[in-house]
Amino acid sequence: MSNELIYLLLIFGLLVIPRALQRFKLPAPITCLILGVGAMLAFGERVHDPVITLLSTLGISSLFLFAGLEVDLHALRKGLGRLVVHLLIRTVSLVGVAWLAWRYLELGWQAAALVSLALLTPSTGFILDTLERLGLDEEERFWVTSKAIAGELMALAALFVVLQAGDPMQLGVSSLVMTAMIVGLPLLFIALGRWVVPHAPGSEFSLLVMVGMVAAFITFKLGVYYLVGAFIAGLVARMLRLRMPRLASDDNMHALRLFATFFVPFYFFHAGTLISRDALTWEAAGLGIVITLVVLPLRVGVIWLQRRMMFREERGKSLKVSVALAPTLVFTLVLATILYTRFDLPGTLFGALILYTTLNTLLPSLVLHSPFDVDPMDTRPVSHPEDRMRAESATARAPVPSITD
């Protein structure tokens, strides 16, 4: 069979089969991950194809570029006090879990810190993409989005420090490079907007993706993976929205979401092929179930109790927000792979982390769901929750015509 036909079949399989299985409440990324594991078991090392690796890189980079664009600093400031409390509780939780991993799993402090981040960091990109199907109201969506983004910002900063802290010289050099990148990205965007965009109308999306990939490559070379640079590029583009409105416009964000939707399945498939055979054991499965039964209820319970005390919410509303923040898919996959390849994480714990993130990612789709409407006359397209929230905001700001008009 020719390589072209294999790639065509793979593209069809990753884009069609996972979507078809969503009717059974199985998230598409989980299906792609399982397909990757199956390919690894069937074909071994032959499945590690450079084309798949490239498509995977485009997927994870575009996903975090979009996550950076989703950061609305004005919205975060609106709930700053409560978000600060949330982050303080999260910090205490991260430190506590890291200590337990260091004390009882006999891991180094860096590996223990990464295990803690892998267990507790919500997967913002996945959460935002599934909000529409969880039946949350506008206020609930706001807090799920804000808490996921705030947690991701803190986790990315912690990831950078932890991965570089083993070598103080490397940490210093990497910090200087990161500072230079943060300062240089706005200048690069502005230069492209002044010298390229006027002569190439409609090129903002291409330039945004290009800069995001360059930033992702820089942080990968620094040893902190692609997602950090891509997220920073998206955040910088969002902060330039007033000066360069078309760069992070709603149209560009929608286009980037579609771009990521195409490539992200390759990331999850590739992540599945990287799971080692020694991670697929009954011992790993048992440990993963134990971790899930201990950690997941505590994560959901802490957020539920926090919202009950601070917001005085009903039990059901607090539970919806808590469960919606449960998935850790992307962060756990990334950090579990880093732990296995760079910190010699035992295969049993590697497999346990994979099973843990699979189970907590399934939780919202099993517990929360939108009402099923069987009215065949309702043909309105289902919009992404962020698009609908922007549309509602624009409608609220629109002038009301007078009766004399």
C-alpha positions, 0 to 999 in steps of 0.5 A: 500500500502506498504512503499516500493512501495510508495518509489518506486513510489515516486522515479520514479515520481521525477526522470521521470516526472520532466524531461519529463516536461522540454520539456515545459520549466518547470524546473525540480526543480519547478515540484518537488516543486509543487509535494511536495506542492500537497503531503502536501495538499493531505496527510498533516503531513503524508508526513513528512517522515524521509526517505524523510528528509534524502534523502533531506539532501543528496540532498542539501548537495551534491549540495553545495559540488559540488558548492564548488568544482566548485570554480576556484580561478584562474578563479576568480582572472582573473576577480577580478577587475570586480568581486569586483565591482559586489560584491560592488554593490551587497552589496549596494543592499543587505543593501538597500533591508534589510533596506526596509524590516526592515522599511516597513515589520516590521521585526527584523534586522536579519529577514530583512537581511535574506529576502534580501539574499533570494531575491537577491542571485542567485542559483549557483548550479541550474544556472550551471546545466542549462547553457547548455540549455541557448545558451550562448557563452564561455565568457558569461558562464564564467561571469555567473559562476564567478558572481554566485560563487562570490555572493554565497561566499559572501551570505554564509559568510553573512548567517553565521554572520546573523544567529549567530549575535543575541547571541555574545557568540554563534557567538564567539563559532561558529566562533571558531568551523568554524575556527577549521573545516576550518583548520581541513578539509585539514588535514583530507583529507590529512590523508585519502589520506595517510592512506586510499586511497593507500589501497582502490583505487577508494575510493576518491569519497566516502571519499569526499562525507563522509567528505562533509556530516560531515561538513554539519552536523557540520554547521547544529548543529551550526544553519547555515544549511547544505549548509555552511559546504558542500560548505566549504568541496567542496572548501577545496577539490578544493584547495587541487587539486594540492596535491591530484589531484584525490580528486577533479578530473574531474571524481570525479566532474562528479560523484558528479554531477550525485550523486546530480542529483539523490538526489536533486529532493528529496530536492525540493519535501521535501521543497514543503511539508514544505510550510504551508497552510497559505502561499497558499493564494491569498494574498500571490500570489498577494504579490509575483507577486508585489515583482517579478514585482519590484525586478526581473526587478531591479536585471536584470537591475542592472547587465545589466547596469553594464555590459554595462558600464564596458564591453561595451557589446552589449545589447543582450549579457548583457541581456543574462548574466543578465537573466541567473543570475536571478534564486534564487531557492535554497537560497530562499527556504532555507532562507524562511523556516528558516525565517518561522520556526525560525523568525515567518515570516508571512505565506503571506510573506512566500508564496510570497517568494516561488512564487517569486523564482518560477517565477524568476527561470522560466525566463531564460528557457522562455527567453533564449534557445538553437537552436533546431536541428532537424537533426537526424544524429547528435547523439553527446552527449550533455556535461555539459558546465563545462566539455566542457570548461575543454575539450577546455582548455585541447585541447588548451594546447595540443602540435601541431604535426609537419609536420615531425611526 
